[in-house]
């Protein structure tokens, strides 16, 4: 009698284990499907012949781009695993600036390989360890394609930036934008830190109007929205400027709480006006005593930064006034002009002023105006790129493209190595990993081979987006690499396979591919380790 309940318990345990196993399998497959859907959505944007996406937000604003990171940021994703792909794309954007679409497409291909391996009964931990082994071997094999970079050789850097810009909407302007990005980054390289660049030293300012060809690099600061005050005939040009950055208002003070003042007769009103006048005159006298002849006044939300009376007195003293300086610009202005922001009039001393050779209002080709501060101190390495565009969509895309171009040059400063583009590194690594898989046994061999197959998605997608037959192209490319033509890649100029893709100036920083492989593999391994989804009420 005792054996029957025991058998029943065993069957219940088996059923429970089976149900748990099925649930884990379903969760894992759901996660993989969600992440693959994101990768498939932006796959058509890969490469110089990739398509653009038109994105409309809730407010009706339209955005046209093929930048992977930008597209994914705009996606309204719900599934947590899908959001992980957005995060690796952002991480790639921060680390390398380029390859934001490639990293997601490769992650999607790895996840597709995972599905096949899981169906064969290979444990997720085994797959994860196999992928990590394959990644380490691939990163080592990648150095076989590496060519050293000389930062003095500007042409080499320009070719690399042009490759990054070839897939952008502004690709037709890459001949002008690439040298501009290279010059900008090389000028701010700190000799004390030769292996890194702080891109915050380069400010990108957008001004609607003109064309992308009007984009220029300015050694100094450009204000597109803030103008020198013309009230009371204020000056529009100052030479040998002494610049003060004020964080207080040049207007009569107000009470902290809203109060009303009742005035019974004209004498009291006259008294208030005299006090206001005296207060502002004292402010102006202290400004003149400090030697400042250009005032940059931070935007205030509490009260007017200046009033007509203060503008009148400052104009009489020949002092230029620029108001509504944004809070986020304060650090850049301080660094560029070597000045210290002043929070109170009593702290305004000559030591806290910045210097500039020329501050002037400049008329652009389309008759719009910008304020320029140029001829700044030699020790200041900060620069401004003034971006022009005929409409807001082009202007925003040009801004993103220039940022990517700057990041590519920074990648070359950080890791001084170039590798060929056009799918060449992926095919090379795929063949090397396949050779390695042949020397291994068991599940590890299958995992490394799956990693190698996933790498071929990049040249496959490049060919597909260019309107070529992807199977024929990848097969031919593999044959060329087997014949030791390790620089063979897909040439987009003539839509053919080139024996040495570097002769067509299709090169990219090694950091871009290294980062993309590492981030994609790390993300896929993390997804594989997830066996349940818990919804928190908090």
TIKOL-571649 format. One record per residue (C-alpha): residue in one letter; x, y, z. Coordinates in Angstrom, 1 decimal, decimal comma. Example, Ala and Ser with C-alpha at 12.3 -4.5 7.8 and 13.67 -1.06 7.14 Angstrom:
<nodes>
NODE  resn       x       y       z
NODE     A    12,3    -4,5     7,8
NODE     S    13,7    -1,1     7,1
</nodes>
This chain:
<nodes>
NODE  resn       x       y       z
NODE     X     0,0     0,0     0,0
NODE     X     2,9     2,3     0,8
NODE     X     4,4     2,0    -2,7
NODE     X     1,4     3,5    -4,5
NODE     X     1,6     7,0    -2,8
NODE     X     5,4     7,0    -3,2
NODE     X     5,0     6,3    -7,0
NODE     X     2,4     9,1    -7,2
NODE     X     4,9    11,5    -5,5
NODE     X     7,6    10,6    -8,0
NODE     X     5,3    11,2   -10,9
NODE     X     4,2    14,5    -9,5
NODE     X     7,9    15,5    -9,0
NODE     X     8,7    14,5   -12,6
NODE     X     5,7    16,5   -13,9
NODE     X     6,8    19,5   -11,9
NODE     X    10,4    19,3   -13,2
NODE     X     9,1    18,9   -16,7
NODE     X     6,8    21,9   -16,4
NODE     X     9,6    24,0   -14,9
NODE     X    11,9    22,9   -17,7
NODE     X     9,3    23,8   -20,3
NODE     X     8,7    27,2   -18,7
NODE     X    12,4    27,9   -18,7
NODE     X    12,7    26,9   -22,3
NODE     X     9,7    29,2   -23,2
NODE     X    11,2    32,1   -21,3
NODE     X    14,6    31,7   -23,0
NODE     X    13,0    31,4   -26,5
NODE     X    10,8    34,4   -25,9
NODE     X    13,8    36,5   -24,9
NODE     X    15,7    35,4   -28,0
NODE     X    12,7    36,2   -30,3
NODE     X    12,3    39,7   -28,7
NODE     X    15,9    40,6   -29,2
NODE     X    16,0    39,1   -32,7
NODE     X    13,0    41,2   -33,7
NODE     X    14,9    44,4   -32,8
NODE     X    18,0    43,3   -34,7
NODE     X    15,8    42,5   -37,8
NODE     X    14,2    45,9   -37,6
NODE     X    17,4    47,8   -38,2
NODE     X    19,2    45,3   -40,3
NODE     X    18,3    47,1   -43,5
NODE     X    20,1    50,2   -42,3
NODE     X    23,5    48,6   -42,3
NODE     X    26,2    49,8   -44,7
NODE     X    26,6    52,5   -47,3
NODE     X    23,6    51,2   -49,3
NODE     X    21,5    50,8   -46,2
NODE     X    18,0    52,3   -46,0
NODE     X    17,0    55,2   -43,8
NODE     X    14,2    55,1   -41,2
NODE     X    11,6    57,8   -40,8
NODE     X    10,5    58,1   -37,2
NODE     X     7,6    60,1   -36,0
NODE     X     7,3    60,8   -32,2
NODE     X     4,2    61,4   -30,1
NODE     X     4,3    65,1   -30,8
NODE     X     4,4    64,6   -34,6
NODE     X     8,1    65,5   -34,9
NODE     X     9,7    63,6   -37,8
NODE     X    13,3    62,2   -37,7
NODE     X    15,1    60,7   -40,7
NODE     X    18,3    58,7   -40,0
NODE     X    20,0    55,4   -40,4
NODE     X    22,2    55,6   -37,3
NODE     X    21,5    52,5   -35,3
NODE     X    21,8    54,1   -31,9
NODE     X    19,4    56,9   -32,8
NODE     X    16,8    54,5   -34,3
NODE     X    16,9    52,3   -31,2
NODE     X    16,6    55,2   -28,8
NODE     X    13,4    56,3   -30,6
NODE     X    11,8    52,8   -30,4
NODE     X     9,2    52,4   -27,8
NODE     X    10,2    48,9   -26,6
NODE     X     8,4    47,1   -23,8
NODE     X    10,2    43,7   -23,6
NODE     X    13,2    44,0   -21,2
NODE     X    15,4    41,8   -23,3
NODE     X    14,8    44,0   -26,4
NODE     X    15,9    47,0   -24,3
NODE     X    19,3    45,2   -23,7
NODE     X    20,0    45,6   -27,4
NODE     X    19,3    49,3   -27,2
NODE     X    21,8    49,5   -24,3
NODE     X    24,6    47,7   -26,2
NODE     X    24,0    50,1   -29,2
NODE     X    24,4    53,1   -26,8
NODE     X    27,5    51,6   -25,3
NODE     X    29,0    51,1   -28,8
NODE     X    28,1    54,7   -29,6
NODE     X    29,9    55,9   -26,4
NODE     X    33,0    53,6   -26,9
NODE     X    33,6    53,9   -30,6
NODE     X    30,9    56,2   -32,2
NODE     X    30,6    53,8   -35,2
NODE     X    29,3    50,3   -35,6
NODE     X    26,0    50,9   -33,7
NODE     X    24,0    49,0   -36,2
NODE     X    26,6    46,3   -36,7
NODE     X    26,7    45,4   -33,0
NODE     X    22,9    44,8   -32,9
NODE     X    22,8    42,9   -36,2
NODE     X    25,7    40,6   -35,0
NODE     X    23,9    40,1   -31,6
NODE     X    20,8    39,1   -33,5
NODE     X    22,8    36,5   -35,6
NODE     X    24,4    35,1   -32,5
NODE     X    20,9    34,7   -30,9
NODE     X    19,7    32,9   -34,0
NODE     X    22,7    30,5   -33,7
NODE     X    21,8    30,0   -30,0
NODE     X    18,3    28,8   -31,0
NODE     X    19,8    26,0   -33,2
NODE     X    22,3    25,0   -30,4
NODE     X    19,5    24,9   -27,7
NODE     X    17,3    22,7   -30,0
NODE     X    20,2    20,2   -30,2
NODE     X    20,1    20,0   -26,4
NODE     X    23,3    21,9   -25,6
NODE     X    23,1    23,5   -22,2
NODE     X    23,0    27,4   -22,2
NODE     X    26,1    27,6   -19,9
NODE     X    28,1    25,5   -22,3
NODE     X    27,0    27,8   -25,2
NODE     X    28,0    30,8   -23,1
NODE     X    31,4    29,5   -22,4
NODE     X    31,9    28,4   -26,0
NODE     X    31,0    31,9   -27,2
NODE     X    33,5    33,5   -24,7
NODE     X    36,3    31,2   -25,9
NODE     X    35,4    32,1   -29,6
NODE     X    35,4    35,9   -28,7
NODE     X    38,9    35,7   -27,1
NODE     X    40,3    33,8   -30,1
NODE     X    38,6    36,3   -32,5
NODE     X    40,0    39,3   -30,8
NODE     X    43,5    37,8   -31,1
NODE     X    43,0    36,9   -34,7
NODE     X    41,7    40,4   -35,5
NODE     X    45,3    41,8   -34,9
NODE     X    46,4    39,9   -38,0
NODE     X    44,6    42,5   -40,1
NODE     X    45,8    45,5   -38,1
NODE     X    47,7    48,3   -39,7
NODE     X    49,4    50,9   -37,5
NODE     X    48,1    54,4   -37,6
NODE     X    50,3    57,5   -37,6
NODE     X    48,3    60,5   -36,3
NODE     X    50,6    62,8   -38,3
NODE     X    49,2    61,2   -41,5
NODE     X    46,0    63,1   -41,9
NODE     X    45,0    61,5   -45,2
NODE     X    44,9    58,1   -43,4
NODE     X    42,6    59,4   -40,8
NODE     X    40,4    61,2   -43,3
NODE     X    39,9    58,0   -45,3
NODE     X    38,8    56,2   -42,1
NODE     X    36,2    59,0   -41,3
NODE     X    34,9    58,9   -44,9
NODE     X    34,2    55,2   -44,5
NODE     X    32,2    55,9   -41,3
NODE     X    30,3    58,7   -43,1
NODE     X    29,6    56,7   -46,2
NODE     X    26,4    55,2   -44,7
NODE     X    25,0    58,5   -43,5
NODE     X    22,5    60,8   -45,1
NODE     X    25,3    63,4   -45,5
NODE     X    27,6    61,0   -47,3
NODE     X    27,8    63,3   -50,3
NODE     X    29,5    65,9   -48,1
NODE     X    32,0    63,5   -46,5
NODE     X    34,9    65,1   -48,5
NODE     X    34,4    68,3   -46,5
NODE     X    33,2    67,0   -43,1
NODE     X    35,9    64,3   -42,7
NODE     X    38,9    66,7   -42,8
NODE     X    37,0    69,1   -40,5
NODE     X    36,4    66,3   -37,9
NODE     X    40,1    65,2   -38,1
NODE     X    41,4    68,7   -37,6
NODE     X    39,0    69,3   -34,7
NODE     X    40,1    66,2   -32,8
NODE     X    43,8    66,5   -33,5
NODE     X    43,8    70,1   -32,2
NODE     X    42,4    69,1   -28,8
NODE     X    44,7    66,1   -28,2
NODE     X    46,4    66,7   -24,8
NODE     X    50,2    65,8   -25,0
NODE     X    50,0    64,7   -21,4
NODE     X    47,2    62,2   -22,3
NODE     X    48,0    61,1   -25,8
NODE     X    45,8    58,0   -25,7
NODE     X    42,5    59,8   -25,2
NODE     X    40,4    62,8   -26,2
NODE     X    37,7    64,6   -24,3
NODE     X    35,0    65,4   -27,0
NODE     X    33,4    67,8   -24,6
NODE     X    36,1    70,2   -25,7
NODE     X    34,4    70,3   -29,1
NODE     X    31,0    72,0   -29,1
NODE     X    28,6    71,4   -32,1
NODE     X    26,4    74,4   -32,7
NODE     X    23,5    74,1   -35,1
NODE     X    22,2    77,1   -37,2
NODE     X    19,3    76,6   -39,6
NODE     X    19,9    78,0   -43,1
NODE     X    22,5    77,6   -45,8
NODE     X    23,8    74,2   -46,8
NODE     X    26,0    71,6   -45,2
NODE     X    28,9    73,0   -47,3
NODE     X    28,7    76,1   -45,1
NODE     X    29,7    74,1   -42,0
NODE     X    32,9    75,4   -40,5
NODE     X    35,4    74,9   -37,7
NODE     X    35,8    77,9   -35,4
NODE     X    38,7    78,3   -32,9
NODE     X    36,6    79,8   -30,1
NODE     X    32,9    80,0   -29,3
NODE     X    29,9    80,5   -31,5
NODE     X    26,4    81,5   -30,1
NODE     X    23,6    80,8   -32,6
NODE     X    20,7    81,9   -30,5
NODE     X    22,2    84,5   -28,2
NODE     X    23,0    88,0   -29,8
NODE     X    24,8    91,1   -28,5
NODE     X    22,2    93,5   -27,2
NODE     X    21,4    96,4   -29,6
NODE     X    19,4    98,3   -27,0
NODE     X    20,5   101,9   -26,5
NODE     X    23,1   101,4   -29,3
NODE     X    25,2    98,7   -27,6
NODE     X    28,4    97,8   -29,3
NODE     X    28,4    94,8   -31,8
NODE     X    32,2    94,3   -32,0
NODE     X    34,8    94,4   -29,3
NODE     X    38,5    94,0   -29,8
NODE     X    40,9    92,8   -27,1
NODE     X    37,8    91,7   -25,1
NODE     X    37,8    91,2   -21,3
NODE     X    34,9    88,8   -20,8
NODE     X    32,9    88,3   -17,6
NODE     X    30,4    85,5   -17,1
NODE     X    27,8    86,7   -14,7
NODE     X    25,4    84,4   -12,8
NODE     X    23,4    87,3   -11,3
NODE     X    20,9    89,7   -12,8
NODE     X    21,5    93,3   -13,8
NODE     X    18,1    94,4   -12,8
NODE     X    16,3    95,6    -9,7
NODE     X    16,0    92,9    -7,0
NODE     X    12,7    91,4    -6,2
NODE     X    11,4    89,9    -3,0
NODE     X    11,7    86,2    -2,4
NODE     X     8,0    85,8    -2,0
NODE     X     5,3    87,5    -4,0
NODE     X     4,4    90,7    -2,3
NODE     X     2,6    93,8    -3,4
NODE     X     3,7    97,3    -2,7
NODE     X     1,0   100,0    -2,3
NODE     X     2,1   103,4    -3,5
NODE     X    -0,1   106,3    -2,4
NODE     X     1,5   109,3    -4,1
NODE     X     4,0   110,2    -6,8
NODE     X     6,8   111,0    -4,3
NODE     X     6,9   107,4    -3,2
NODE     X     7,0   106,2    -6,8
NODE     X     9,8   108,6    -7,5
NODE     X    11,7   107,4    -4,5
NODE     X    11,4   103,7    -5,7
NODE     X    12,6   104,6    -9,2
NODE     X    15,6   106,6    -7,8
NODE     X    16,6   103,6    -5,6
NODE     X    16,4   101,3    -8,6
NODE     X    18,5   103,7   -10,6
NODE     X    21,1   104,0    -7,8
NODE     X    21,3   100,2    -7,4
NODE     X    21,9    99,7   -11,2
NODE     X    24,4   102,6   -11,4
NODE     X    26,4   100,9    -8,5
NODE     X    26,4    97,6   -10,4
NODE     X    27,6    99,3   -13,6
NODE     X    30,4   101,2   -11,8
NODE     X    31,7    97,9   -10,3
NODE     X    31,6    96,2   -13,7
NODE     X    33,6    99,1   -15,2
NODE     X    36,1    99,0   -12,3
NODE     X    36,7    95,3   -13,0
NODE     X    37,8    96,2   -16,6
NODE     X    35,2    93,9   -18,3
NODE     X    34,0    95,1   -21,7
NODE     X    31,9    92,0   -22,6
NODE     X    29,3    90,5   -20,3
NODE     X    27,8    87,1   -20,8
NODE     X    24,8    86,8   -18,5
NODE     X    23,4    83,4   -17,6
NODE     X    19,6    82,9   -18,2
NODE     X    17,5    83,5   -15,1
NODE     X    14,0    81,9   -14,6
NODE     X    13,3    84,1   -11,6
NODE     X    13,4    87,6   -13,1
NODE     X    14,8    89,5   -16,1
NODE     X    18,5    89,1   -16,5
NODE     X    18,8    92,8   -17,6
NODE     X    16,5    95,8   -17,9
NODE     X    16,4    98,7   -20,2
NODE     X    18,1   101,0   -17,7
NODE     X    21,1    98,7   -17,1
NODE     X    21,5    98,2   -20,9
NODE     X    21,4   102,0   -21,4
NODE     X    24,2   102,6   -18,9
NODE     X    26,4    99,7   -20,2
NODE     X    26,0   100,9   -23,8
NODE     X    27,1   104,4   -22,7
NODE     X    30,3   102,7   -21,2
NODE     X    30,9   100,8   -24,5
NODE     X    30,2    97,4   -22,8
NODE     X    28,7    94,5   -24,9
NODE     X    25,9    92,5   -23,3
NODE     X    25,0    89,0   -24,3
NODE     X    22,1    87,5   -22,2
NODE     X    20,3    84,2   -21,9
NODE     X    23,5    82,0   -21,7
NODE     X    22,4    78,4   -21,0
NODE     X    23,5    76,8   -17,8
NODE     X    25,0    73,8   -19,7
NODE     X    27,2    76,1   -21,7
NODE     X    28,9    77,6   -18,6
NODE     X    31,6    74,9   -18,2
NODE     X    32,5    75,1   -21,9
NODE     X    32,7    78,9   -21,9
NODE     X    34,8    78,9   -18,7
NODE     X    37,2    76,4   -20,2
NODE     X    37,5    78,1   -23,6
NODE     X    38,0    81,6   -22,3
NODE     X    39,9    80,7   -19,1
NODE     X    37,5    82,6   -16,9
NODE     X    35,6    82,0   -13,6
NODE     X    31,8    82,4   -13,4
NODE     X    30,8    85,2   -11,0
NODE     X    27,8    84,7    -8,8
NODE     X    27,8    88,1    -7,0
NODE     X    28,9    91,6    -8,1
NODE     X    31,3    91,9    -5,1
NODE     X    33,2    88,8    -6,5
NODE     X    33,8    90,4    -9,9
NODE     X    37,6    91,0   -10,0
NODE     X    40,0    91,3   -13,0
NODE     X    41,4    87,8   -12,1
NODE     X    38,1    86,2   -12,9
NODE     X    37,8    87,7   -16,4
NODE     X    38,6    85,8   -19,6
NODE     X    40,3    87,2   -22,7
NODE     X    39,6    87,1   -26,4
NODE     X    41,0    88,9   -29,4
NODE     X    37,6    89,6   -31,0
NODE     X    34,0    89,4   -30,1
NODE     X    31,6    90,3   -32,9
NODE     X    28,2    89,7   -34,5
NODE     X    28,8    88,0   -37,8
NODE     X    26,3    88,0   -40,8
NODE     X    26,1    84,6   -42,5
NODE     X    25,4    83,9   -46,2
NODE     X    21,6    83,8   -45,7
NODE     X    21,6    87,1   -43,7
NODE     X    21,2    85,3   -40,4
NODE     X    23,5    86,4   -37,5
NODE     X    25,7    84,6   -35,0
NODE     X    27,9    85,8   -32,2
NODE     X    31,5    84,7   -32,4
NODE     X    34,3    84,9   -29,8
NODE     X    37,6    84,2   -31,5
NODE     X    41,4    84,6   -31,0
NODE     X    41,1    82,9   -27,6
NODE     X    44,1    82,1   -25,3
NODE     X    46,7    79,7   -26,7
NODE     X    46,3    77,3   -23,8
NODE     X    42,6    76,9   -24,5
NODE     X    42,0    73,8   -26,7
NODE     X    38,2    74,1   -27,0
NODE     X    36,7    74,4   -30,4
NODE     X    33,3    75,0   -32,0
NODE     X    31,8    73,4   -35,1
NODE     X    29,1    75,6   -36,7
NODE     X    26,8    73,2   -38,5
NODE     X    24,5    74,5   -41,3
NODE     X    21,6    72,8   -43,0
NODE     X    18,7    73,8   -45,3
NODE     X    16,1    72,2   -43,0
NODE     X    15,8    70,8   -39,5
NODE     X    15,9    67,2   -40,6
NODE     X    19,2    67,6   -42,5
NODE     X    20,6    69,8   -39,7
NODE     X    19,9    67,2   -37,0
NODE     X    21,4    64,3   -39,2
NODE     X    24,5    66,4   -39,9
NODE     X    24,9    67,0   -36,2
NODE     X    24,7    63,2   -35,5
NODE     X    27,0    62,4   -38,4
NODE     X    29,7    64,9   -37,3
NODE     X    29,5    63,4   -33,7
NODE     X    30,1    59,9   -35,2
NODE     X    33,0    61,3   -37,2
NODE     X    34,6    62,8   -34,2
NODE     X    34,2    59,5   -32,3
NODE     X    35,9    57,6   -35,1
NODE     X    39,0    59,9   -34,9
NODE     X    38,9    59,5   -31,1
NODE     X    38,9    55,7   -31,6
NODE     X    42,1    56,0   -33,6
NODE     X    43,7    58,1   -30,9
NODE     X    42,7    55,6   -28,2
NODE     X    43,7    52,4   -30,2
NODE     X    46,1    53,3   -33,0
NODE     X    45,2    50,6   -35,5
NODE     X    43,2    50,3   -38,8
NODE     X    41,6    47,3   -40,3
NODE     X    39,9    46,9   -43,7
NODE     X    36,1    47,3   -44,0
NODE     X    33,6    45,9   -46,5
NODE     X    33,0    42,7   -44,5
NODE     X    36,7    41,6   -44,8
NODE     X    37,4    41,3   -41,0
NODE     X    34,2    39,3   -40,4
NODE     X    35,0    36,8   -43,1
NODE     X    38,6    36,5   -42,0
NODE     X    37,6    35,8   -38,4
NODE     X    34,9    33,4   -39,5
NODE     X    37,4    31,3   -41,4
NODE     X    39,9    31,4   -38,5
NODE     X    37,3    30,3   -36,0
NODE     X    36,1    27,5   -38,4
NODE     X    39,7    26,2   -38,5
NODE     X    39,8    26,4   -34,7
NODE     X    36,5    24,6   -34,4
NODE     X    37,9    21,7   -36,5
NODE     X    40,6    21,1   -33,8
NODE     X    38,1    21,0   -31,0
NODE     X    35,6    18,2   -30,0
NODE     X    32,1    18,0   -28,6
NODE     X    29,7    20,9   -27,8
NODE     X    32,6    23,5   -27,6
NODE     X    33,4    22,8   -31,3
NODE     X    29,7    23,3   -32,3
NODE     X    29,5    26,6   -30,3
NODE     X    32,7    28,0   -31,9
NODE     X    31,4    27,0   -35,4
NODE     X    28,1    28,7   -34,6
NODE     X    29,9    31,9   -33,6
NODE     X    31,9    31,8   -36,9
NODE     X    28,7    31,4   -38,9
NODE     X    27,1    34,3   -37,1
NODE     X    30,0    36,6   -38,1
NODE     X    29,1    36,1   -41,8
NODE     X    25,8    38,1   -41,2
NODE     X    27,7    41,4   -41,7
NODE     X    29,0    40,8   -45,3
NODE     X    25,7    39,0   -46,1
NODE     X    23,7    42,0   -45,0
NODE     X    26,1    44,5   -46,8
NODE     X    25,6    42,6   -50,0
NODE     X    21,8    42,2   -49,5
NODE     X    21,4    45,9   -48,9
NODE     X    23,4    46,8   -52,0
NODE     X    21,1    44,7   -54,2
NODE     X    23,7    41,9   -54,8
NODE     X    23,1    38,2   -54,4
NODE     X    24,3    37,7   -50,8
NODE     X    24,9    33,9   -51,0
NODE     X    27,1    34,3   -54,1
NODE     X    29,0    37,3   -52,7
NODE     X    29,7    35,6   -49,3
NODE     X    30,8    32,4   -51,0
NODE     X    33,2    34,2   -53,3
NODE     X    34,5    36,3   -50,5
NODE     X    35,2    33,2   -48,5
NODE     X    37,1    31,6   -51,4
NODE     X    39,2    34,8   -51,8
NODE     X    40,2    34,6   -48,1
NODE     X    41,0    30,9   -48,4
NODE     X    43,5    31,9   -51,1
NODE     X    45,2    34,2   -48,5
NODE     X    43,6    37,4   -49,9
NODE     X    42,8    38,5   -46,3
NODE     X    42,1    42,1   -47,3
NODE     X    39,4    41,1   -49,9
NODE     X    36,1    42,9   -49,2
NODE     X    32,8    44,1   -50,8
NODE     X    33,4    47,3   -52,8
NODE     X    30,3    49,4   -53,0
NODE     X    31,6    51,8   -55,7
NODE     X    31,3    49,1   -58,4
NODE     X    29,3    46,6   -56,4
NODE     X    31,9    43,9   -56,7
NODE     X    34,5    42,0   -54,6
NODE     X    37,8    43,8   -54,4
NODE     X    41,1    41,9   -53,8
NODE     X    42,3    44,6   -51,4
NODE     X    39,5    46,8   -50,1
NODE     X    42,0    49,2   -48,5
NODE     X    42,9    50,4   -52,1
NODE     X    39,4    51,9   -52,2
NODE     X    40,0    53,6   -48,9
NODE     X    37,5    51,5   -47,1
NODE     X    39,1    51,2   -43,6
NODE     X    37,8    51,4   -40,1
NODE     X    39,4    51,7   -36,5
NODE     X    40,1    48,3   -35,0
NODE     X    38,4    49,6   -31,8
NODE     X    35,0    49,6   -33,6
NODE     X    35,1    45,9   -34,5
NODE     X    36,7    44,9   -31,1
NODE     X    34,0    46,8   -29,2
NODE     X    31,1    45,5   -31,3
NODE     X    32,2    41,8   -30,9
NODE     X    32,7    42,2   -27,2
NODE     X    29,5    44,0   -26,5
NODE     X    27,3    41,7   -28,7
NODE     X    28,8    38,5   -27,2
NODE     X    28,5    39,9   -23,6
NODE     X    24,8    40,7   -24,3
NODE     X    24,0    37,3   -25,8
NODE     X    25,7    35,5   -22,9
NODE     X    23,6    37,5   -20,5
NODE     X    20,4    36,6   -22,4
NODE     X    21,3    32,9   -22,4
NODE     X    21,7    32,9   -18,6
NODE     X    18,2    34,2   -18,0
NODE     X    15,8    31,3   -17,2
NODE     X    12,8    33,2   -15,7
NODE     X    11,1    36,5   -15,9
NODE     X     9,8    38,0   -12,6
NODE     X     7,5    41,0   -12,7
NODE     X     8,1    43,2    -9,6
NODE     X     5,1    45,1    -8,1
NODE     X     7,5    47,9    -7,0
</nodes>
